[in-house]
């Protein structure tokens, strides 16, 4: 047996153990048959019968066959690993003779994905309503439509020993810092893991501090947020099979910025942005403050408020710590159940379940109505962050603060606040300070703490170290005409 025949039989034998692998020989003419191989579950039968088989004749070479098949993605190779890998990605193999070592690989993959829809986790009343899907090329297409420039660069690689997941790194050449780009590419190449199923796998493996509760990257499904980040010098990571793209590096305050802010007046936008920032503190500390004050610091309660508070707890058999912990855990269980259940049932449970259970708990005397209001306020406040991962962080933080409030009173609450602040000061995102306010930069106040008018947002964020420093173009330079009609 020839070596080429042995090589062919080798990879065919490896793949033939699977029942969905098809390998047969046939001919459309009276000449010699040709051999084709593919996975029937990965290919499109329409493309196979319309765009490939009608063009397969008794050609003198695979190179000639490659030139007449109307499919751009075709490869001539004799490497066994390349053949197997491409067959796994929806390619078909064509051989004119069974003993040939070389074969033609043609991409006839079945690309059935859901249509582009609206973002589900980052919905907005105004502004674009385009969300990413699970198909990588479609996501890159959505970005290129918003940034039709040659400087938008895409670097693709495959990650995962078994999954061989396609990962793309996007950045604008001439704006993004090269050090940031090289760091991300190196970290992705250093990932040693069998399977990568989602972009969250990649972000967790390349973050500076994987033990931190605070997300050092932003996962977004909004094309406008990605395009805005690219123009500032950020780097985007897109993973095939994931509708969420990763933005790096990021800062703490970006978790309070919604793309809807840019659809309003800058004054209204600032009001909502500061409202979200205040809501995070309410969500994290309002319940612990209640526990601390009701346990140790009655003297801080105004005289007129003391009587209603004490009266609301007259029939409650538990100390404030257990009362608050019980109610917070109950609310979290209702929220988790609402997420896991089917959509319509989950919505009913979230509304009806919260009202019915809360009212029943108060009437049973297991908790006070004042605490129920406080916990409800904190729960609402935790969902004001446009970044879903960050809102989950806030939901978790309140529990250790409650424990310290029950143990040490207000001292424990302030110790938690100081520890969190120190942790944020030490935290980095891609080596850049997570708190962009430290060290203090004037540019941080252009579009971070507050949003100034567009005419006053002159600089790109300096913490990104962008190559392009200015946002505003020369106002004296007239825009170039799109075509001769305008001349």
C-alpha positions in Angstrom: 0.0 0.0 0.0 1.3 3.5 -0.9 2.1 5.9 1.8 -0.6 8.3 0.4 -3.1 5.6 0.5 -2.2 4.7 4.1 -2.5 8.4 5.1 -5.9 8.6 3.5 -7.1 5.4 5.1 -5.7 6.7 8.4 -7.8 9.8 8.7 -10.9 8.2 7.2 -10.6 5.3 9.7 -10.3 7.8 12.5 -13.5 9.7 11.5 -15.6 6.7 10.4 -16.2 5.6 14.0 -18.9 8.4 14.1 -22.2 7.5 12.5 -22.7 11.0 11.1 -19.5 10.9 9.1 -20.1 10.2 5.4 -17.5 8.8 3.1 -18.4 7.5 -0.3 -17.3 7.5 -4.0 -19.5 8.5 -6.9 -19.3 10.0 -10.3 -21.6 12.4 -12.3 -20.1 11.2 -15.6 -18.9 8.0 -17.2 -15.3 8.7 -16.0 -13.5 7.6 -12.9 -15.4 8.2 -9.6 -14.4 10.8 -7.1 -14.3 10.4 -3.3 -16.1 12.9 -1.0 -16.2 13.0 2.8 -18.1 15.2 5.3 -20.1 15.3 8.5 -23.8 15.4 7.5 -24.7 17.1 10.8 -22.3 20.0 10.0 -22.9 20.7 6.4 -25.6 22.3 4.3 -27.1 19.8 1.9 -28.4 22.6 -0.3 -24.9 24.0 -0.8 -23.5 20.5 -1.4 -26.0 19.7 -4.2 -26.3 23.2 -5.7 -22.8 24.7 -5.5 -20.4 21.7 -5.4 -21.6 18.5 -6.9 -22.7 20.0 -10.3 -19.2 21.4 -10.8 -17.4 18.2 -9.9 -16.4 16.6 -13.3 -13.5 14.6 -14.4 -11.0 17.3 -13.9 -7.3 16.8 -14.5 -6.4 18.2 -11.1 -7.8 19.4 -7.8 -6.4 22.8 -8.5 -8.6 23.1 -11.6 -11.5 21.9 -9.6 -10.9 24.5 -7.0 -11.0 27.2 -9.6 -14.5 26.3 -10.9 -16.3 25.6 -7.7 -18.2 28.9 -6.8 -17.2 28.8 -3.1 -14.4 31.1 -1.9 -13.4 29.2 1.2 -11.6 26.2 -0.3 -8.3 24.8 0.6 -5.8 22.4 -1.0 -3.9 20.4 1.6 -2.3 17.1 2.3 -1.9 17.6 6.1 -3.9 15.1 8.1 -4.5 17.4 11.0 -5.8 20.2 8.8 -8.1 17.8 7.0 -9.6 16.5 10.2 -9.9 20.0 11.8 -11.6 21.5 8.7 -14.0 18.6 8.4 -15.0 19.3 12.0 -15.8 22.9 11.1 -18.2 22.0 8.3 -15.9 21.5 5.3 -16.2 18.6 2.8 -13.2 16.7 1.4 -12.9 15.9 -2.3 -10.3 13.4 -3.8 -10.1 12.4 -7.4 -8.2 9.2 -6.5 -8.4 7.2 -3.2 -4.6 7.0 -3.0 -4.1 10.8 -3.3 -2.4 12.4 -0.3 -3.7 15.8 -1.3 -7.4 16.7 -1.1 -9.6 19.7 -1.7 -11.5 21.1 1.3 -14.6 23.1 0.5 -16.6 25.1 3.2 -20.2 24.0 3.0 -21.0 24.5 6.7 -24.5 24.9 7.9 -24.7 28.4 9.3 -28.2 28.5 10.8 -28.2 31.1 13.6 -30.8 33.2 15.1 -31.5 36.6 13.5 -30.0 39.8 14.9 -32.3 41.1 17.6 -32.5 43.6 20.3 -30.2 43.4 23.4 -31.9 41.5 26.2 -29.7 42.4 29.1 -28.9 46.0 28.1 -32.3 47.2 26.8 -32.9 50.9 26.3 -35.8 53.1 25.5 -33.8 55.3 23.0 -30.9 54.7 20.8 -29.9 51.7 18.6 -31.5 48.4 19.2 -29.0 46.0 17.6 -27.6 43.1 19.7 -25.0 40.6 18.9 -25.7 36.9 18.2 -23.8 33.7 18.6 -22.1 33.8 15.1 -18.7 35.4 15.1 -18.6 36.7 11.5 -22.1 38.3 11.9 -20.9 40.1 15.0 -17.8 41.4 13.3 -20.0 42.5 10.4 -22.2 44.6 12.8 -19.0 46.3 14.2 -17.6 47.0 10.7 -20.9 48.6 9.6 -20.5 51.1 12.5 -16.7 51.6 11.9 -16.1 51.3 8.1 -12.4 52.1 8.4 -9.4 50.1 7.3 -7.7 50.7 10.6 -10.2 48.3 12.3 -8.1 45.2 12.8 -9.2 41.7 13.6 -6.8 39.1 14.9 -8.2 35.6 15.0 -6.9 32.6 17.0 -8.3 29.2 18.2 -8.5 28.4 21.9 -9.3 25.2 23.7 -7.6 21.9 23.1 -10.9 20.1 22.4 -13.4 22.8 21.5 -11.0 24.7 19.2 -13.1 27.8 19.7 -12.5 30.7 17.4 -11.6 33.9 19.3 -11.2 37.3 17.6 -9.4 40.3 19.1 -10.6 43.7 17.6 -8.9 47.1 17.9 -8.4 50.2 15.9 -4.9 50.5 14.7 -3.5 53.9 15.4 -5.7 54.5 18.5 -5.4 51.4 20.7 -2.2 51.1 22.7 0.0 48.4 21.2 1.0 47.2 24.7 -2.6 46.5 25.6 -3.1 44.6 22.3 0.0 42.5 22.8 -0.9 41.8 26.4 -4.4 40.5 25.5 -3.1 38.4 22.6 -0.4 36.8 24.8 -2.9 36.1 27.6 -5.3 34.4 25.2 -2.6 32.3 23.6 -1.5 31.2 27.1 -4.9 29.8 28.0 -4.6 26.1 28.7 -8.1 24.7 28.8 -9.9 21.9 27.0 -13.1 23.7 26.0 -14.1 27.4 25.7 -17.9 27.7 25.5 -18.5 31.4 26.1 -16.7 34.7 26.2 -17.0 34.6 30.0 -14.5 31.7 30.0 -11.9 33.9 28.3 -12.5 37.0 30.4 -12.2 34.9 33.6 -8.8 33.5 32.4 -7.2 36.8 31.3 -8.3 39.1 34.1 -5.7 40.6 36.3 -7.3 39.4 39.5 -9.6 36.4 39.1 -10.4 36.4 42.9 -11.9 39.8 42.8 -15.7 40.2 43.0 -15.6 43.2 40.7 -15.6 42.5 37.0 -12.4 43.9 35.3 -14.0 43.7 31.9 -17.4 44.5 30.5 -19.5 41.9 28.7 -21.8 43.6 26.3 -24.3 42.6 23.6 -24.7 46.1 22.3 -22.9 47.0 19.0 -22.9 50.7 19.8 -21.1 50.2 23.1 -18.4 48.1 21.3 -18.0 50.7 18.6 -17.7 53.5 21.1 -15.1 51.6 23.0 -13.0 50.9 19.9 -12.9 54.6 19.0 -11.5 55.4 22.5 -8.7 52.9 22.3 -10.3 49.8 24.0 -9.8 46.3 22.8 -12.7 43.9 22.1 -12.7 40.1 22.4 -15.3 38.2 20.4 -15.8 34.5 20.9 -17.6 32.3 18.4 -20.8 30.9 19.9 -21.2 33.8 22.4 -23.5 36.9 22.0 -21.5 38.8 24.6 -18.3 40.6 23.6 -15.7 41.6 26.1 -14.4 45.1 26.4 -10.9 45.8 28.0 -9.6 47.7 29.8 -12.4 49.2 31.8 -12.9 51.3 35.0 -15.1 51.2 38.0 -17.3 54.1 36.9 -18.0 52.6 33.4 -20.3 50.1 35.2 -22.7 53.1 35.7 -22.6 54.3 32.1 -25.6 53.4 29.9 -25.5 54.0 26.1 -28.9 55.6 26.5 -27.2 58.5 28.3 -26.0 59.8 24.9 -29.6 60.0 23.6 -30.5 62.6 26.3 -29.4 66.1 27.2 -26.1 66.0 29.0 -27.9 67.5 32.1 -30.5 64.7 32.2 -27.8 62.1 31.5 -25.8 63.3 34.5 -28.8 63.1 36.7 -29.4 59.4 35.8 -25.7 58.6 36.0 -25.4 60.0 39.5 -28.7 58.3 40.5 -27.2 54.9 39.5 -24.0 55.6 41.4 -26.1 56.5 44.5 -28.3 53.5 44.1 -25.3 51.1 44.4 -24.4 52.5 47.8 -28.0 52.2 48.9 -28.2 48.6 47.7 -24.9 47.7 49.5 -25.3 49.5 52.8 -29.0 50.3 53.5 -29.8 46.9 55.0 -26.5 46.6 57.0 -27.1 50.1 58.4 -30.5 49.0 59.6 -29.0 46.0 61.3 -26.2 48.1 62.9 -28.5 50.8 64.1 -31.3 48.6 65.4 -28.7 46.4 67.2 -26.3 48.9 68.7 -27.1 52.5 67.9 -30.7 53.3 68.9 -29.4 56.8 69.9 -28.9 57.7 66.3 -32.6 57.3 65.5 -34.7 60.5 65.7 -37.2 60.4 68.5 -40.2 60.7 66.2 -38.9 57.8 64.1 -37.9 55.6 67.0 -41.5 54.7 68.1 -42.7 53.5 64.6 -39.5 51.4 64.3 -39.8 49.8 67.7 -43.5 49.2 67.1 -42.9 47.5 63.8 -40.6 45.0 65.5 -42.7 44.4 68.6 -43.9 41.0 67.4 -40.8 40.0 65.6 -39.1 37.1 67.5 -35.7 37.4 65.8 -32.9 39.8 66.3 -32.4 42.4 63.5 -29.5 40.3 62.0 -31.6 37.1 61.5 -34.6 39.2 60.4 -32.6 41.0 57.7 -30.7 37.8 56.6 -33.9 35.9 56.3 -35.6 38.5 54.2 -32.6 39.1 51.9 -32.2 35.4 51.2 -35.9 35.1 50.5 -35.7 37.9 48.0 -32.6 36.4 46.3 -34.4 33.1 46.0 -37.4 34.7 44.4 -35.1 36.5 41.9 -33.2 33.3 41.1 -36.4 31.3 40.6 -37.8 34.0 38.3 -34.7 33.8 36.1 -34.6 30.0 35.9 -38.3 29.5 35.2 -39.9 30.0 31.7 -40.3 33.6 30.7 -44.0 34.1 31.3 -44.0 32.1 34.6 -40.9 33.8 35.8 -42.4 37.3 35.4 -45.5 36.2 37.3 -43.4 34.7 40.1 -41.3 37.9 40.4 -44.2 40.2 40.8 -46.9 38.1 42.5 -44.5 36.0 44.5 -42.6 39.0 45.9 -45.9 40.8 47.0 -47.6 37.7 48.4 -44.7 36.3 50.2 -43.6 39.7 51.6 -47.1 40.5 52.8 -47.4 37.0 54.4 -44.1 37.3 56.2 -45.1 40.7 57.7 -48.5 39.5 58.8 -47.0 36.4 60.4 -44.7 38.7 62.4 -41.5 37.2 61.1 -40.2 40.5 60.0 -41.1 44.2 60.2 -42.8 46.2 57.5 -40.0 48.8 57.7 -37.3 46.3 56.9 -39.4 44.9 54.0 -39.5 48.4 52.5 -35.7 48.8 53.0 -34.9 45.4 51.4 -37.2 46.2 48.5 -35.5 49.5 48.0 -32.1 47.9 48.1 -33.2 45.2 45.6 -34.4 47.8 43.1 -31.2 49.8 43.5 -29.1 46.8 42.7 -30.5 46.6 39.2 -29.8 50.1 38.2 -26.3 49.3 36.9 -26.3 48.8 33.1 -23.7 46.0 33.5 -25.3 42.8 34.7 -22.2 41.3 36.2 -21.6 44.4 38.3 -25.2 44.2 39.6 -24.5 40.6 40.7 -21.4 41.8 42.6 -23.5 44.4 44.5 -26.1 41.7 45.3 -23.4 39.6 46.9 -21.5 42.4 48.8 -24.3 43.2 51.1 -24.2 39.8 52.8 -20.7 40.1 54.4 -21.5 43.7 55.3 -24.6 42.5 57.1 -22.6 40.0 59.1 -20.0 42.6 60.2 -22.8 45.1 61.0 -24.4 42.5 63.3 -21.0 41.9 64.9 -19.4 45.3 65.2 -22.2 47.8 64.4 -21.5 50.8 62.3 -17.8 50.2 62.8 -18.1 47.0 60.8 -20.0 48.8 58.0 -17.3 51.5 57.7 -14.5 48.8 57.9 -16.2 47.1 54.9 -16.4 50.4 53.0 -12.7 51.1 53.7 -11.6 47.6 52.7 -13.6 47.8 49.5 -12.1 51.2 48.6 -8.5 49.9 49.3 -9.3 46.8 47.1 -10.6 49.0 44.3 -7.5 51.3 44.5 -5.2 48.2 44.1 -7.3 46.6 41.4 -6.2 46.9 37.8 -7.8 46.1 34.4 -5.2 45.0 31.9 -2.6 46.7 34.1 -4.5 50.0 34.1 -6.0 51.4 37.3 -9.5 50.2 37.9 -10.3 53.5 39.6 -9.5 55.9 36.8 -10.0 58.8 39.3 -6.7 57.7 40.9 -4.4 59.3 40.0 -6.7 62.3 39.4 -7.0 63.3 35.7 -9.0 66.2 34.3 -10.1 64.0 31.4 -11.9 61.7 33.9 -14.6 64.4 34.3 -15.4 64.7 30.6 -17.4 61.4 30.3 -17.0 59.4 33.4 -18.3 60.9 36.7 -20.4 63.2 34.7 -21.0 63.6 31.0 -20.1 66.9 29.5 -21.5 68.2 26.2 -20.0 66.6 23.2 -18.2 69.8 22.3 -16.3 69.6 25.6 -15.3 66.0 25.3 -12.0 66.7 23.6 -9.7 63.9 24.8 -9.7 60.2 24.8 -9.4 58.6 28.2 -5.7 58.9 29.2 -5.8 55.7 31.3 -6.1 53.7 28.1 -2.9 55.4 26.8 -4.4 55.8 23.3 -2.1 56.7 20.4 -4.8 59.2 19.2 -5.2 61.7 22.0 -8.0 63.9 20.7 -11.6 63.1 19.9 -12.6 66.3 18.1 -11.5 66.8 14.5 -10.3 70.1 13.1 -13.5 72.2 12.9 -11.9 74.4 10.2 -11.4 71.5 7.9 -14.4 70.9 5.6 -15.7 67.3 5.3 -14.8 65.5 2.1 -17.7 65.0 -0.4 -19.1 61.4 -0.6 -19.2 61.5 -4.4 -19.2 63.8 -7.4 -22.8 64.8 -6.9 -21.8 67.0 -4.0 -19.0 68.8 -5.8 
